[in-house]
Amino acid sequence: MKRGIKITVISATFLMVAICSVQAEIDWDFYEDGTIDPGDEYWNVGVYDTPPDHTTVDMTGGLVDSMGAYDESTVNMTGGTVNTLRSANLSTVNVSGGSVYSLKAWDTGTVRVWGNADVFALSALDSGVVNMWEGQADHVGAGEFGTVNLSGGLVTDYLGASGSGLINIYGYDLEKFSSGGKYGDGFVSGVWQDDITFNFDFYGSGTYSRVALIPEPCTLCLLGLGALLARAC
């Protein structure tokens, strides 16, 4: 059941991941548990706690231009299309399906990506954390003390890290090179825990030094446990 503040705004057309025009008519702020279902269309969505209760919003379909999770709330996305989706404060955004153009963890927020998630730009900024073990992203970035943990999935274009951003890669037979690749800034190769090989290009001269290779099986087991717990959410 949707509950919150409904604000009528001027209809606007925006470009979504699915390359379709949407006439969104309302903003919606969730202060209690709710859903975004197939056929729903929103311009701006905010998800906030009502202490001491924490708010959870499940998105199974629909179209949203901009959605943010705040406080310690949770957004679970299994379908639909979102242009910009972000996790802030101590919130968590779980994406296991659907399409997102820009998916960000920032301000100590956490983003998890798995399943059939399709993301164009995936990033961790301002102490945010991204955990990805399935799904795909066009490019993945880390900056401003953000951390990205990759233990599976597909990155179709590049990895980029700058400043104090860090990208941790968990797998087997890991190697990274400071030159070569599509952009000439190097690349990393290896094997995921599910025996799928990968080769991801680096973008930016500082990326090579901000990518850490972690081949420890014990760490991979811990990440796998985290994946199971996230699936149970």
RODO-2510 file (C-alpha; in nm, 4 decimals, decimal comma):
residues 233
     n   res          X          Y          Z
     1     m     0,0000     0,0000     0,0000
     2     k     0,1429     0,3386    -0,0965
     3     r     0,1422     0,6058     0,1691
     4     g     0,3107     0,9402     0,1683
     5     i     0,2856     1,2934     0,0395
     6     k     0,1482     1,3326    -0,3093
     7     i     0,2589     1,6453    -0,4957
     8     t     0,1250     1,7299    -0,8385
     9     v     0,3888     1,8682    -1,0748
    10     i     0,4010     1,9760    -1,4367
    11     s     0,4281     1,6827    -1,6739
    12     a     0,7747     1,6410    -1,8230
    13     t     0,9326     1,4059    -2,0714
    14     f     1,2605     1,2390    -1,9856
    15     l     1,4860     0,9752    -2,1356
    16     m     1,4902     0,6439    -1,9528
    17     v     1,7220     0,3480    -1,9815
    18     a     1,4679     0,1744    -2,2043
    19     i     1,4828     0,4774    -2,4380
    20     c     1,1207     0,5619    -2,3906
    21     s     0,9427     0,8893    -2,3157
    22     v     0,7348     0,9019    -1,9999
    23     q     0,4831     1,1641    -1,8915
    24     a     0,5282     1,1671    -1,5129
    25     e     0,2632     1,3577    -1,3208
    26     i     0,3523     1,3224    -0,9534
    27     d     0,6258     1,3126    -0,6943
    28     w     0,5923     1,0679    -0,4074
    29     d     0,7578     1,0550    -0,0648
    30     f     0,7299     0,7239     0,1199
    31     y     0,7306     0,7367     0,4999
    32     e     0,5884     0,3874     0,5434
    33     d     0,6364     0,0578     0,3584
    34     g     0,5014     0,0645     0,0047
    35     t     0,5360    -0,0573    -0,3535
    36     i     0,5981     0,0751    -0,7022
    37     d     0,4179    -0,1534    -0,9436
    38     p     0,3962    -0,2021    -1,3200
    39     g     0,2090     0,0922    -1,4704
    40     d     0,3162     0,3402    -1,2005
    41     e     0,4984     0,6508    -1,3221
    42     y     0,6729     0,8980    -1,0907
    43     w     0,9012     1,1949    -1,1429
    44     n     1,0753     1,2119    -0,8033
    45     v     1,0527     0,9491    -0,5292
    46     g     1,1972     0,9816    -0,1788
    47     v     1,2087     0,7005     0,0774
    48     y     1,2391     0,8084     0,4425
    49     d     1,2127     0,6431     0,7834
    50     t     0,9550     0,7310     1,0426
    51     p     1,1552     0,6543     1,3600
    52     p     1,1648     0,4139     1,5247
    53     d     1,0303     0,2313     1,2166
    54     h     1,2343     0,1799     0,9011
    55     t     1,0706     0,2120     0,5605
    56     t     1,0970    -0,0483     0,2833
    57     v     0,9814     0,0138    -0,0732
    58     d     0,9594    -0,2716    -0,3234
    59     m     0,9739    -0,1766    -0,6919
    60     t     0,8475    -0,4539    -0,9188
    61     g     0,7833    -0,2419    -1,2277
    62     g     0,6893     0,1039    -1,3436
    63     l     0,8953     0,4057    -1,4438
    64     v     1,0699     0,6576    -1,2192
    65     d     1,2940     0,9473    -1,3175
    66     s     1,4729     1,0017    -0,9842
    67     m     1,4574     0,7965    -0,6628
    68     g     1,6560     0,8348    -0,3402
    69     a     1,6682     0,6267    -0,0235
    70     y     1,7525     0,8113     0,2993
    71     d     1,7904     0,7536     0,6748
    72     e     1,8074     0,3728     0,7224
    73     s     1,5399     0,2886     0,4656
    74     t     1,5563     0,0107     0,2062
    75     v     1,4642    -0,0002    -0,1625
    76     n     1,4309    -0,3417    -0,3301
    77     m     1,4158    -0,3191    -0,7096
    78     t     1,3261    -0,6335    -0,9030
    79     g     1,1769    -0,4723    -1,2142
    80     g     1,0915    -0,1484    -1,3868
    81     t     1,3087     0,1392    -1,5071
    82     v     1,4741     0,4203    -1,3126
    83     n     1,6827     0,7012    -1,4539
    84     t     1,8705     0,7906    -1,1319
    85     l     1,8637     0,5724    -0,8181
    86     r     2,0772     0,6560    -0,5151
    87     s     2,1381     0,5388    -0,1599
    88     a     2,2264     0,8001     0,1043
    89     n     2,2799     0,8158     0,4798
    90     l     2,2631     0,4572     0,6106
    91     s     2,0082     0,3364     0,3562
    92     t     2,0360     0,0280     0,1361
    93     v     1,9351    -0,0114    -0,2281
    94     n     1,9091    -0,3687    -0,3604
    95     v     1,8825    -0,4075    -0,7385
    96     s     1,8248    -0,7599    -0,8708
    97     g     1,6207    -0,6778    -1,1800
    98     g     1,5035    -0,3961    -1,4022
    99     s     1,7108    -0,1188    -1,5613
   100     v     1,8846     0,1786    -1,4018
   101     y     2,0735     0,4473    -1,5917
   102     s     2,2677     0,5896    -1,2947
   103     l     2,2951     0,3890    -0,9711
   104     k     2,4914     0,5544    -0,6889
   105     a     2,5951     0,4781    -0,3330
   106     w     2,6978     0,7910    -0,1476
   107     d     2,7069     0,9484     0,1974
   108     t     2,7665     0,6055     0,3631
   109     g     2,4821     0,4441     0,1662
   110     t     2,5031     0,0856     0,0370
   111     v     2,4077    -0,0489    -0,3061
   112     r     2,3886    -0,4196    -0,3923
   113     v     2,3636    -0,5467    -0,7502
   114     w     2,2876    -0,9039    -0,8568
   115     g     2,0464    -1,1208    -1,0552
   116     n     1,9271    -0,9664    -1,3815
   117     a     2,0069    -0,6070    -1,2891
   118     d     2,1025    -0,3931    -1,5888
   119     v     2,2879    -0,0723    -1,4961
   120     f     2,4519     0,1825    -1,7210
   121     a     2,6596     0,3807    -1,4676
   122     l     2,7334     0,2212    -1,1289
   123     s     2,9318     0,4262    -0,8780
   124     a     3,0356     0,4645    -0,5141
   125     l     3,1043     0,8174    -0,3889
   126     d     3,1484     1,0022    -0,0601
   127     s     3,2070     0,6901     0,1560
   128     g     2,9312     0,4918    -0,0187
   129     v     2,9731     0,1184    -0,0817
   130     v     2,8727    -0,0850    -0,3879
   131     n     2,8669    -0,4672    -0,3789
   132     m     2,8153    -0,6422    -0,7134
   133     w     2,8232    -1,0176    -0,7684
   134     e     2,5864    -1,0666    -1,0640
   135     g     2,4084    -0,8530    -1,3204
   136     q     2,5788    -0,6118    -1,5562
   137     a     2,6924    -0,2524    -1,5736
   138     d     2,8283    -0,0496    -1,8627
   139     h     3,0859     0,1236    -1,6460
   140     v     3,1769     0,1155    -1,2784
   141     g     3,3395     0,3985    -1,0860
   142     a     3,4667     0,4849    -0,7381
   143     g     3,5690     0,8240    -0,5986
   144     e     3,5615     1,0448    -0,2892
   145     f     3,6337     0,7579    -0,0466
   146     g     3,3743     0,5364    -0,2151
   147     t     3,4351     0,1601    -0,2335
   148     v     3,3232    -0,0879    -0,4999
   149     n     3,3454    -0,4620    -0,4277
   150     l     3,3204    -0,6817    -0,7390
   151     s     3,2915    -1,0586    -0,7035
   152     g     3,0950    -1,1357    -1,0204
   153     g     2,8892    -0,9918    -1,3001
   154     l     2,9755    -0,8197    -1,6255
   155     v     3,1242    -0,4749    -1,6861
   156     t     3,0736    -0,4037    -2,0545
   157     d     3,2866    -0,0889    -2,0897
   158     y     3,5309     0,0096    -1,8129
   159     l     3,6333     0,0462    -1,4495
   160     g     3,7307     0,3940    -1,3330
   161     a     3,8630     0,5094    -0,9943
   162     s     3,9963     0,8460    -0,8843
   163     g     4,0989     1,0346    -0,5729
   164     s     4,0387     0,8139    -0,2710
   165     g     3,8008     0,5782    -0,4495
   166     l     3,8783     0,2078    -0,4363
   167     i     3,7684    -0,0921    -0,6444
   168     n     3,8222    -0,4365    -0,4859
   169     i     3,8073    -0,7382    -0,7154
   170     y     3,7541    -1,0838    -0,5600
   171     g     3,8332    -1,3853    -0,7768
   172     y     4,0911    -1,6340    -0,8994
   173     d     4,3957    -1,6009    -1,1280
   174     l     4,3763    -1,2248    -1,0985
   175     e     4,6135    -1,0022    -1,2962
   176     k     4,6164    -0,6317    -1,3698
   177     f     4,8154    -0,4339    -1,6236
   178     s     4,9003    -0,0638    -1,6219
   179     s     4,8848    -0,0248    -1,9994
   180     g     4,6881    -0,1610    -2,2913
   181     g     4,3174    -0,2197    -2,3092
   182     k     4,0551    -0,0218    -2,4951
   183     y     4,1577     0,3147    -2,3477
   184     g     4,5293     0,2487    -2,3066
   185     d     4,5085     0,2810    -1,9265
   186     g     4,5402    -0,0900    -1,8538
   187     f     4,3023    -0,3710    -1,7661
   188     v     4,2337    -0,6516    -1,5207
   189     s     4,1597    -1,0170    -1,5924
   190     g     4,0657    -1,3170    -1,3846
   191     v     3,8027    -1,5792    -1,3030
   192     w     3,4943    -1,5312    -1,0862
   193     q     3,3950    -1,7814    -0,8208
   194     d     3,1410    -1,9292    -1,0659
   195     d     3,4276    -2,0074    -1,3097
   196     i     3,3322    -1,7303    -1,5545
   197     t     3,6376    -1,5489    -1,6911
   198     f     3,6475    -1,1702    -1,7213
   199     n     3,8612    -0,8945    -1,8690
   200     f     3,7746    -0,5351    -1,7752
   201     d     3,9401    -0,2240    -1,9172
   202     f     4,0563     0,0669    -1,7010
   203     y     3,9654     0,4275    -1,7766
   204     g     4,1773     0,7070    -1,6332
   205     s     4,5475     0,7071    -1,5493
   206     g     4,4804     0,6743    -1,1757
   207     t     4,2582     0,3685    -1,1974
   208     y     4,5356     0,1081    -1,2002
   209     s     4,6621     0,2101    -0,8554
   210     r     4,3090     0,2224    -0,7100
   211     v     4,2162    -0,1353    -0,8079
   212     a     4,2961    -0,4029    -0,5484
   213     l     4,3063    -0,7739    -0,6344
   214     i     4,1832    -1,0007    -0,3540
   215     p     4,2138    -1,3751    -0,4321
   216     e     4,1355    -1,5030    -0,0829
   217     p     3,8763    -1,7844    -0,0916
   218     c     3,7678    -1,7041     0,2647
   219     t     3,6782    -1,3512     0,1628
   220     l     3,4834    -1,4859    -0,1313
   221     c     3,2878    -1,7100     0,1065
   222     l     3,1982    -1,4098     0,3182
   223     l     3,0769    -1,2229     0,0125
   224     g     2,8718    -1,5245    -0,0899
   225     l     2,7076    -1,5269     0,2511
   226     g     2,6261    -1,1598     0,2071
   227     a     2,4680    -1,2419    -0,1287
   228     l     2,2451    -1,5069     0,0297
   229     l     2,1374    -1,2682     0,3032
   230     a     2,0552    -0,9986     0,0463
   231     r     1,8472    -1,2475    -0,1555
   232     a     1,6499    -1,3223     0,1596
   233     c     1,5570    -0,9556     0,2053
***
